């Protein structure tokens, strides 16, 4: 089924709408990806900060216990007591913040390692220092606690390295998403402009040019040029209008030809009528002459 002019314009508008919606949806998706990458980057920074806090609490356990053992002063136990209170909540908060399962497992292992260090070394060391300060100092000098803290710090280093690798991947993905958004944006703009130009060319060819031809032909027809015609092509109603115009011009030309033919016949009849009138006038004069002669003849007789 051939579409009329209205149907073609609606179809072209539908294509425009589909293209614009598709481009808009792609751009929205890219913007969402960028925002997701930004949120992940922010979350990664928060994970790093929380992991550093947890590591500082582990260091506070070591520094508090060592300071108390070395000096014998209770005030050095304040950071240790504070670290004990904050460690469970901090470990849970870090684990909930992490999205990557492998990193979450590392964080859980570090929390258990710190808890074991507290229960197996720090708490017995402090209790020993209260009873026998010299024995506690000997235990500290053995380096056992330092080795355990070094192992915890090494675990945090591995955790931070893995987090850094993820941050680099997220940054690369964000840059790729931004690049894709820019490319898609310009591509969508270029495609839209191309479609607009194509649609304008189609309107010019299918509507504007035929209507202009009709306008010129109508002007010629109004100027008594009855031979004015237009090509019978065009989309839908425009083509039908061209055909109707040509039929109308042909009808007007036929009417004029018929009128001219009738005028010629009337002129011929008028000439014949004038000849007949002249003959009748001549006959009347002849009759009048005979009548006058007759009267003269009668009078003479």
Residue frames relative to the residue before (quaternion, step in Angstrom):
aa qw qx qy qz dx dy dz
X 1.0000 0.0000 0.0000 0.0000 0.00 0.00 0.00
X 0.3651 -0.7404 0.5241 0.2093 3.57 -0.78 1.06
X 0.3695 -0.7316 0.5315 0.2140 3.54 -0.91 0.93
X 0.4287 -0.6745 0.5354 0.2732 3.54 -1.11 0.72
X 0.7465 -0.3910 0.2853 0.4567 3.51 -1.37 -0.04
X 0.6559 0.5083 -0.3132 0.4619 3.58 0.93 -0.87
X 0.6605 0.5120 -0.3067 0.4556 3.56 0.94 -0.89
X 0.6625 0.4986 -0.3156 0.4614 3.58 0.98 -0.80
X 0.6440 0.5039 -0.3310 0.4710 3.59 0.97 -0.79
X 0.6538 0.5015 -0.3153 0.4707 3.59 0.97 -0.81
X 0.6400 0.5165 -0.3302 0.4632 3.59 1.01 -0.78
X 0.6588 0.4927 -0.3122 0.4750 3.59 0.95 -0.86
X 0.6362 0.5150 -0.3275 0.4720 3.59 1.02 -0.76
X 0.6326 0.5269 -0.3318 0.4606 3.56 1.05 -0.72
X 0.6291 0.5173 -0.3323 0.4756 3.58 1.03 -0.78
X 0.6281 0.5279 -0.3302 0.4667 3.59 0.98 -0.85
X 0.6704 0.5085 -0.3043 0.4465 3.55 0.85 -0.98
X 0.6541 0.5114 -0.3184 0.4573 3.59 0.94 -0.86
X 0.6588 0.5068 -0.3113 0.4606 3.58 0.93 -0.90
X 0.6797 0.4884 -0.3020 0.4564 3.58 0.86 -0.95
X 0.6473 0.5077 -0.3231 0.4677 3.59 0.97 -0.82
X 0.6487 0.5149 -0.3233 0.4578 3.59 0.97 -0.84
X 0.6644 0.4932 -0.3073 0.4699 3.58 0.90 -0.91
X 0.6536 0.5112 -0.3123 0.4625 3.57 0.96 -0.88
X 0.6544 0.5114 -0.3147 0.4596 3.59 0.97 -0.85
X 0.6458 0.5142 -0.3213 0.4641 3.59 0.99 -0.82
X 0.6636 0.4953 -0.3054 0.4702 3.57 0.94 -0.89
X 0.6379 0.5140 -0.3342 0.4660 3.60 0.96 -0.80
X 0.6484 0.5143 -0.3195 0.4617 3.57 0.98 -0.83
X 0.6547 0.5014 -0.3139 0.4706 3.59 0.97 -0.83
X 0.6358 0.5117 -0.3289 0.4751 3.59 1.02 -0.78
X 0.6359 0.5189 -0.3272 0.4683 3.57 1.03 -0.78
X 0.6379 0.5159 -0.3280 0.4683 3.58 1.02 -0.79
X 0.6399 0.5186 -0.3240 0.4654 3.59 1.00 -0.81
X 0.6678 0.4851 -0.3067 0.4740 3.57 0.93 -0.85
X 0.6195 0.5304 -0.3407 0.4678 3.57 1.08 -0.70
X 0.6489 0.5043 -0.3160 0.4741 3.57 0.98 -0.83
X 0.6408 0.5196 -0.3228 0.4638 3.57 1.03 -0.80
X 0.6533 0.5018 -0.3134 0.4724 3.57 0.98 -0.83
X 0.6508 0.5102 -0.3216 0.4612 3.58 0.98 -0.81
X 0.6349 0.5204 -0.3304 0.4658 3.57 1.04 -0.79
X 0.6520 0.5039 -0.3108 0.4736 3.57 0.97 -0.85
X 0.6516 0.5050 -0.3136 0.4713 3.57 0.99 -0.83
X 0.6276 0.5346 -0.3380 0.4540 3.58 1.05 -0.75
X 0.6391 0.5130 -0.3238 0.4727 3.57 1.04 -0.78
X 0.6445 0.5094 -0.3204 0.4717 3.58 1.03 -0.76
X 0.6206 0.5310 -0.3419 0.4647 3.59 1.04 -0.76
X 0.6535 0.5127 -0.3145 0.4596 3.58 0.92 -0.89
X 0.6603 0.5063 -0.3091 0.4604 3.57 0.95 -0.88
X 0.6735 0.4841 -0.3009 0.4706 3.60 0.92 -0.86
X 0.6338 0.5147 -0.3359 0.4697 3.60 1.04 -0.72
X 0.6347 0.5163 -0.3321 0.4694 3.61 1.00 -0.75
X 0.6314 0.5242 -0.3317 0.4653 3.56 1.05 -0.76
X 0.6533 0.5046 -0.3154 0.4681 3.57 0.95 -0.87
X 0.6414 0.5137 -0.3255 0.4677 3.57 1.00 -0.77
X 0.6424 0.5197 -0.3283 0.4577 3.61 0.99 -0.77
X 0.6195 0.5298 -0.3475 0.4634 3.58 1.08 -0.68
X 0.6335 0.5133 -0.3324 0.4741 3.59 1.03 -0.76
X 0.6470 0.5019 -0.3147 0.4801 3.58 1.02 -0.79
X 0.6198 0.5409 -0.3439 0.4527 3.60 1.07 -0.70
X 0.5911 0.5510 -0.3661 0.4615 3.58 1.10 -0.65
X 0.6899 0.4757 -0.2823 0.4669 3.56 0.91 -0.95
X 0.7095 0.4659 -0.2852 0.4452 3.58 0.75 -1.04
X 0.6431 0.5278 -0.3339 0.4431 3.60 1.01 -0.73
X 0.6882 0.4712 -0.2869 0.4712 3.55 0.91 -0.94
X 0.6582 0.4987 -0.3140 0.4685 3.61 0.96 -0.80
X 0.6525 0.5145 -0.3258 0.4511 3.57 0.94 -0.83
X 0.6548 0.5010 -0.3181 0.4681 3.59 0.97 -0.78
X 0.6673 0.4987 -0.3093 0.4586 3.58 0.95 -0.90
X 0.6898 0.4869 -0.2953 0.4471 3.59 0.89 -0.90
X 0.7925 0.3250 -0.1634 0.4894 3.60 0.89 -0.95
X 0.3405 -0.7434 0.5044 0.2775 3.54 1.11 -0.65
X 0.5536 0.6109 -0.3906 0.4095 3.62 1.23 0.21
X 0.4992 -0.7012 0.4354 0.2637 3.54 -0.87 1.06
X 0.5875 0.6103 -0.3796 0.3718 3.63 1.05 -0.60
X 0.6037 0.5593 -0.3608 0.4388 3.59 1.18 -0.41
X 0.6061 0.5578 -0.3572 0.4403 3.57 1.27 -0.19
X 0.4650 0.6991 -0.4426 0.3148 3.61 1.22 -0.19
X 0.6718 0.4618 -0.3272 0.4779 3.69 0.81 -0.81
X 0.6204 0.5441 -0.3446 0.4476 3.58 1.08 -0.71
X 0.6716 0.4872 -0.3043 0.4680 3.59 0.86 -0.94
X 0.6433 0.5167 -0.3218 0.4643 3.59 0.98 -0.84
X 0.6505 0.5113 -0.3160 0.4643 3.59 0.98 -0.84
X 0.6253 0.5369 -0.3397 0.4531 3.61 1.01 -0.77
X 0.6739 0.4962 -0.3038 0.4553 3.59 0.94 -0.83
X 0.7496 0.4297 -0.2233 0.4513 3.58 0.91 -0.88
X 0.5403 0.6778 -0.4006 0.2969 3.60 1.10 -0.57
X 0.6850 0.4769 -0.3386 0.4344 3.70 0.67 -0.84
X 0.6879 0.4745 -0.2924 0.4649 3.57 0.86 -0.95
X 0.6563 0.5167 -0.3183 0.4484 3.58 0.97 -0.82
X 0.6466 0.5144 -0.3188 0.4644 3.58 0.98 -0.82
X 0.6646 0.4940 -0.3035 0.4715 3.59 0.97 -0.85
X 0.6474 0.5248 -0.3191 0.4513 3.57 0.97 -0.85
X 0.6464 0.5096 -0.3154 0.4722 3.59 0.98 -0.83
X 0.6742 0.5024 -0.3066 0.4461 3.59 0.87 -0.90
X 0.6651 0.4952 -0.3057 0.4679 3.61 1.01 -0.75
X 0.6554 0.5335 -0.3108 0.4350 3.57 1.09 -0.65
X 0.6460 0.5365 -0.3178 0.4402 3.59 1.12 -0.64
X 0.2812 -0.7692 0.5566 0.1398 3.56 -0.98 0.93
X 0.6604 0.5113 -0.3113 0.4533 3.59 1.02 -0.75
X 0.4700 -0.7017 0.4502 0.2898 3.62 -0.70 1.01
X 0.6501 0.5172 -0.3309 0.4476 3.62 0.94 -0.82
X 0.6659 0.4852 -0.2988 0.4815 3.58 0.96 -0.84
X 0.6251 0.5268 -0.3455 0.4609 3.57 1.04 -0.70
X 0.6408 0.5092 -0.3262 0.4730 3.58 1.02 -0.77
X 0.6350 0.5161 -0.3331 0.4684 3.63 1.01 -0.74
X 0.6551 0.5067 -0.3170 0.4622 3.57 0.93 -0.87
X 0.6497 0.5095 -0.3221 0.4632 3.58 0.97 -0.81
X 0.6483 0.5108 -0.3176 0.4668 3.59 1.00 -0.82
X 0.6431 0.5156 -0.3231 0.4649 3.61 0.99 -0.78
X 0.6394 0.5171 -0.3301 0.4636 3.58 0.99 -0.84
X 0.6589 0.4930 -0.3112 0.4754 3.59 0.97 -0.81
X 0.6348 0.5328 -0.3239 0.4563 3.57 1.05 -0.80
X 0.6556 0.4903 -0.3090 0.4840 3.61 0.99 -0.83
X 0.6419 0.5190 -0.3277 0.4597 3.57 0.98 -0.83
X 0.6528 0.5003 -0.3189 0.4710 3.58 0.98 -0.83
X 0.6261 0.5305 -0.3348 0.4631 3.59 1.01 -0.77
X 0.6584 0.5047 -0.3169 0.4598 3.58 0.97 -0.82
X 0.7366 0.4364 -0.2478 0.4534 3.57 0.80 -1.04
X 0.7570 0.4250 -0.2115 0.4489 3.57 0.93 -0.90
X 0.8037 0.2491 -0.1425 0.5212 3.59 1.13 -0.48
X 0.7205 0.4617 -0.2827 0.4333 3.59 0.64 -1.08
X 0.6928 0.4752 -0.2935 0.4562 3.60 0.76 -1.01
X 0.6722 0.4616 -0.3222 0.4809 3.67 0.84 -0.78
X 0.6310 0.5404 -0.3436 0.4378 3.60 1.02 -0.73
X 0.6607 0.4904 -0.3131 0.4744 3.59 0.92 -0.86
X 0.6504 0.5057 -0.3238 0.4652 3.58 0.95 -0.83
X 0.6401 0.5162 -0.3171 0.4724 3.58 1.03 -0.80
X 0.6510 0.5228 -0.3256 0.4437 3.58 0.96 -0.79
X 0.6218 0.5301 -0.3455 0.4615 3.60 1.07 -0.60
X 0.7331 0.4082 -0.2303 0.4929 3.57 1.07 -0.75
X 0.8020 -0.0103 0.0677 0.5934 3.58 0.83 -0.98
X 0.2556 -0.8132 0.5072 0.1270 3.57 -0.03 1.30
X 0.6409 0.5364 -0.3317 0.4376 3.60 0.99 -0.76
X 0.6511 0.5001 -0.3182 0.4740 3.59 0.98 -0.82
X 0.6378 0.5195 -0.3290 0.4638 3.56 1.02 -0.78
X 0.6470 0.5111 -0.3256 0.4628 3.58 0.99 -0.78
X 0.6251 0.5314 -0.3350 0.4632 3.56 1.05 -0.71
X 0.6428 0.5184 -0.3192 0.4649 3.58 1.02 -0.80
X 0.6431 0.5078 -0.3177 0.4771 3.57 1.02 -0.79
X 0.6687 0.5112 -0.2984 0.4500 3.58 0.96 -0.88
X 0.5824 0.5951 -0.3794 0.4035 3.59 1.14 -0.47
X 0.4224 -0.7379 0.4370 0.2933 3.60 1.22 -0.38
X 0.3786 0.7411 -0.4842 0.2703 3.59 1.22 0.16
X 0.6804 0.4855 -0.2904 0.4659 3.56 0.89 -0.94
X 0.6380 0.5344 -0.3313 0.4445 3.57 1.00 -0.81
X 0.6456 0.5185 -0.3305 0.4530 3.58 0.98 -0.81
X 0.6521 0.5015 -0.3265 0.4656 3.58 1.00 -0.74
X 0.6497 0.4930 -0.3186 0.4830 3.59 1.00 -0.77
X 0.6250 0.5283 -0.3436 0.4607 3.60 1.00 -0.74
X 0.6365 0.5158 -0.3290 0.4696 3.58 1.05 -0.75
X 0.6350 0.5175 -0.3280 0.4705 3.58 1.04 -0.78
X 0.6643 0.4986 -0.3067 0.4647 3.56 0.96 -0.89
X 0.6210 0.5283 -0.3444 0.4655 3.59 1.04 -0.71
X 0.6320 0.5206 -0.3288 0.4705 3.58 1.06 -0.74
X 0.6486 0.4948 -0.3182 0.4829 3.58 1.00 -0.76
X 0.6101 0.5433 -0.3559 0.4537 3.60 1.03 -0.68
X 0.6588 0.4882 -0.3099 0.4812 3.56 0.95 -0.85
X 0.6224 0.5396 -0.3343 0.4579 3.55 1.05 -0.78
X 0.6878 0.4794 -0.2826 0.4662 3.59 0.90 -0.94
X 0.6194 0.5355 -0.3465 0.4577 3.58 1.06 -0.70
X 0.6584 0.4921 -0.3104 0.4774 3.58 0.95 -0.88
X 0.6487 0.5115 -0.3182 0.4652 3.58 1.00 -0.80
X 0.6352 0.5258 -0.3242 0.4636 3.57 1.08 -0.76
X 0.6333 0.5203 -0.3319 0.4669 3.58 1.00 -0.78
X 0.6495 0.5022 -0.3151 0.4760 3.56 0.99 -0.80
X 0.6346 0.5285 -0.3290 0.4579 3.57 1.02 -0.79
X 0.6393 0.5138 -0.3237 0.4718 3.58 1.03 -0.80
X 0.6490 0.5023 -0.3213 0.4725 3.59 0.97 -0.83
X 0.6515 0.5064 -0.3237 0.4629 3.57 0.97 -0.81
X 0.6437 0.5185 -0.3247 0.4599 3.57 1.01 -0.79
X 0.6457 0.5076 -0.3197 0.4724 3.58 0.99 -0.84
X 0.6530 0.5075 -0.3153 0.4654 3.58 0.97 -0.86
X 0.6415 0.5201 -0.3263 0.4599 3.58 1.02 -0.81
X 0.6522 0.5023 -0.3186 0.4699 3.58 0.98 -0.82
X 0.6454 0.5091 -0.3218 0.4698 3.58 1.01 -0.81
X 0.6467 0.5120 -0.3219 0.4647 3.58 0.99 -0.84
X 0.6477 0.5089 -0.3240 0.4653 3.58 0.97 -0.82
X 0.6515 0.5090 -0.3152 0.4660 3.56 0.98 -0.87
X 0.6562 0.5002 -0.3127 0.4706 3.58 0.96 -0.85
X 0.6317 0.5305 -0.3393 0.4521 3.59 1.00 -0.79
X 0.6574 0.5006 -0.3131 0.4682 3.58 0.96 -0.86
X 0.6679 0.4987 -0.3066 0.4596 3.58 0.88 -0.95
X 0.6796 0.4815 -0.2952 0.4681 3.56 0.90 -0.92
X 0.6221 0.5451 -0.3439 0.4445 3.57 1.04 -0.73
X 0.6927 0.4517 -0.2759 0.4899 3.56 0.87 -0.96
X 0.6316 0.5250 -0.3419 0.4567 3.59 1.02 -0.73
X 0.6563 0.5066 -0.3074 0.4671 3.55 0.97 -0.86
X 0.6450 0.5117 -0.3187 0.4697 3.56 1.03 -0.81
X 0.6657 0.4947 -0.3047 0.4683 3.58 0.92 -0.91
X 0.6571 0.5077 -0.3138 0.4605 3.57 0.97 -0.84
X 0.6416 0.5197 -0.3221 0.4633 3.57 1.02 -0.81
X 0.6534 0.5023 -0.3165 0.4696 3.57 0.95 -0.87
X 0.6402 0.5212 -0.3278 0.4593 3.58 1.00 -0.81
X 0.6558 0.5009 -0.3115 0.4712 3.58 0.97 -0.84
X 0.6289 0.5277 -0.3342 0.4630 3.58 1.03 -0.78
X 0.6597 0.4989 -0.3063 0.4712 3.58 0.95 -0.87
X 0.6502 0.5065 -0.3184 0.4683 3.58 0.96 -0.83
X 0.6594 0.5012 -0.3086 0.4677 3.57 0.96 -0.85
X 0.6352 0.5140 -0.3271 0.4746 3.59 1.03 -0.79
X 0.6486 0.5070 -0.3174 0.4706 3.60 0.98 -0.80
X 0.6404 0.5201 -0.3217 0.4646 3.55 1.03 -0.81
X 0.6570 0.4988 -0.3141 0.4700 3.59 0.93 -0.87
X 0.6402 0.5249 -0.3297 0.4539 3.57 1.00 -0.80
X 0.7077 0.4590 -0.2641 0.4676 3.57 0.90 -0.94
X 0.7627 0.4153 -0.2079 0.4501 3.56 0.85 -0.99
X 0.8060 0.2637 -0.1223 0.5157 3.61 1.04 -0.65
X 0.7328 0.4580 -0.2703 0.4244 3.57 0.56 -1.19
X 0.6935 0.4774 -0.2897 0.4552 3.61 0.77 -1.02
X 0.6728 0.4708 -0.3272 0.4674 3.68 0.81 -0.81
X 0.6518 0.5004 -0.3278 0.4662 3.61 0.96 -0.77
X 0.6249 0.5206 -0.3444 0.4689 3.60 1.05 -0.71
X 0.6435 0.5098 -0.3263 0.4686 3.60 0.96 -0.80
X 0.6411 0.5180 -0.3228 0.4652 3.56 1.01 -0.79
X 0.6397 0.5310 -0.3239 0.4514 3.57 1.01 -0.80
X 0.6635 0.4935 -0.3047 0.4726 3.58 0.94 -0.89
X 0.6697 0.4990 -0.3017 0.4599 3.57 0.92 -0.92
X 0.6317 0.5214 -0.3354 0.4653 3.61 1.04 -0.74
X 0.6292 0.5235 -0.3318 0.4691 3.58 1.07 -0.72
X 0.6518 0.4999 -0.3112 0.4780 3.59 0.96 -0.81
X 0.6479 0.5151 -0.3215 0.4600 3.57 1.00 -0.82
X 0.6501 0.5022 -0.3172 0.4737 3.57 1.04 -0.78
X 0.6816 0.4641 -0.2799 0.4917 3.60 1.19 -0.50
X 0.5994 -0.6135 0.3281 0.3958 3.58 1.25 0.53
X 0.4790 0.6107 -0.4805 0.4085 3.61 1.18 0.47
X 0.1205 -0.8501 0.5109 0.0425 3.55 0.18 1.32
X 0.5885 0.5669 -0.3765 0.4365 3.62 1.23 -0.02
X 0.4220 0.7138 -0.4661 0.3085 3.61 1.28 0.04
X 0.0699 0.7778 -0.6187 0.0857 3.56 -0.88 1.04
X 0.2363 -0.7443 0.6048 0.1563 3.59 -1.29 0.39
X 0.5646 -0.5768 0.4480 0.3845 3.61 -1.16 0.52
X 0.3645 -0.7470 0.5176 0.2033 3.54 -0.89 0.93
X 0.4685 0.6258 -0.4951 0.3791 3.53 0.49 1.23
X 0.3808 0.6805 -0.5512 0.2968 3.51 -1.22 0.57
X 0.5764 -0.6138 0.4235 0.3342 3.54 -1.24 0.48
X 0.8874 -0.0293 0.0288 0.4592 3.51 -0.98 0.96
X 0.8651 0.0405 0.0169 0.4996 3.52 -0.74 -1.19
X 0.6080 0.5541 -0.3630 0.4378 3.62 1.07 -0.63
X 0.6575 0.4897 -0.3061 0.4840 3.60 0.95 -0.83
X 0.6409 0.5141 -0.3244 0.4688 3.58 1.01 -0.82
X 0.6380 0.5242 -0.3249 0.4612 3.59 1.01 -0.77
X 0.6363 0.5164 -0.3293 0.4690 3.60 1.01 -0.77
X 0.6590 0.5024 -0.3134 0.4638 3.60 0.96 -0.82
X 0.6456 0.5136 -0.3165 0.4683 3.56 1.00 -0.85
X 0.6384 0.5239 -0.3310 0.4566 3.60 0.98 -0.82
X 0.6622 0.4984 -0.3133 0.4635 3.59 0.91 -0.88
X 0.6457 0.5023 -0.3326 0.4692 3.62 0.97 -0.80
X 0.6468 0.5160 -0.3253 0.4577 3.57 0.99 -0.80
X 0.6579 0.5017 -0.3127 0.4665 3.60 0.95 -0.89
X 0.6434 0.5127 -0.3230 0.4679 3.59 0.99 -0.78
X 0.6470 0.5188 -0.3176 0.4598 3.56 1.02 -0.84
X 0.6510 0.5031 -0.3180 0.4712 3.57 0.98 -0.84
X 0.6538 0.5068 -0.3191 0.4625 3.59 0.94 -0.83
X 0.6492 0.5058 -0.3210 0.4687 3.59 0.96 -0.84
X 0.6424 0.5155 -0.3291 0.4619 3.58 1.01 -0.81
X 0.6571 0.5000 -0.3205 0.4642 3.58 0.96 -0.82
X 0.6429 0.5143 -0.3318 0.4605 3.60 0.96 -0.82
X 0.6565 0.5043 -0.3136 0.4650 3.55 0.97 -0.84
X 0.6450 0.5177 -0.3164 0.4646 3.56 1.02 -0.84
X 0.6476 0.5047 -0.3272 0.4679 3.58 0.97 -0.79
X 0.6337 0.5240 -0.3332 0.4613 3.58 1.04 -0.78
X 0.6529 0.5012 -0.3129 0.4738 3.56 0.99 -0.83
X 0.6329 0.5286 -0.3341 0.4565 3.59 0.99 -0.79
X 0.6376 0.5232 -0.3286 0.4601 3.58 1.03 -0.81
X 0.6499 0.5105 -0.3133 0.4678 3.57 0.98 -0.86
X 0.6538 0.5128 -0.3134 0.4598 3.56 0.98 -0.88
X 0.6382 0.5199 -0.3313 0.4611 3.56 1.00 -0.78
X 0.6429 0.5126 -0.3201 0.4706 3.57 1.04 -0.83
X 0.6502 0.5051 -0.3103 0.4752 3.57 0.97 -0.84
X 0.6336 0.5312 -0.3364 0.4508 3.57 1.04 -0.79
X 0.6325 0.5208 -0.3306 0.4685 3.58 1.03 -0.81
X 0.6539 0.5097 -0.3123 0.4637 3.56 0.95 -0.92
X 0.6550 0.5133 -0.3133 0.4576 3.55 1.00 -0.88
X 0.6426 0.5138 -0.3261 0.4656 3.56 1.00 -0.79
X 0.6333 0.5163 -0.3318 0.4714 3.62 1.03 -0.77
X 0.6566 0.5109 -0.3151 0.4567 3.57 0.97 -0.84
X 0.6366 0.5230 -0.3209 0.4672 3.56 1.01 -0.83
X 0.6454 0.5160 -0.3179 0.4650 3.56 1.00 -0.86
X 0.6496 0.5109 -0.3150 0.4666 3.59 0.99 -0.85
X 0.6499 0.5117 -0.3127 0.4670 3.54 0.99 -0.87
X 0.6357 0.5243 -0.3319 0.4593 3.57 1.00 -0.79
X 0.6571 0.5084 -0.3032 0.4667 3.55 0.98 -0.90
X 0.6496 0.5088 -0.3090 0.4729 3.57 1.01 -0.85
X 0.6346 0.5277 -0.3298 0.4583 3.55 1.00 -0.82
X 0.6467 0.5140 -0.3219 0.4625 3.58 0.97 -0.85
X 0.6479 0.5157 -0.3172 0.4622 3.56 1.01 -0.83
X 0.6461 0.5108 -0.3157 0.4712 3.57 1.03 -0.84
X 0.6393 0.5206 -0.3263 0.4624 3.53 1.00 -0.86
X 0.6389 0.5261 -0.3312 0.4532 3.60 1.00 -0.79
X 0.6498 0.5032 -0.3138 0.4755 3.57 0.98 -0.88
X 0.6467 0.5259 -0.3232 0.4481 3.56 0.98 -0.81
X 0.6600 0.4981 -0.3064 0.4716 3.55 0.96 -0.87
X 0.6362 0.5252 -0.3209 0.4652 3.54 1.04 -0.79
X 0.6379 0.5297 -0.3250 0.4548 3.53 1.03 -0.84
X 0.6626 0.4995 -0.3156 0.4602 3.57 0.91 -0.88
X 0.6438 0.5153 -0.3202 0.4664 3.55 1.01 -0.77
X 0.6489 0.5229 -0.3102 0.4574 3.53 1.03 -0.82
X 0.6380 0.5107 -0.3212 0.4785 3.56 1.02 -0.88
X 0.6642 0.5073 -0.3180 0.4477 3.57 0.84 -0.90
X 0.6533 0.5086 -0.3132 0.4652 3.59 0.96 -0.78
X 0.6514 0.5079 -0.3198 0.4642 3.52 1.01 -0.81
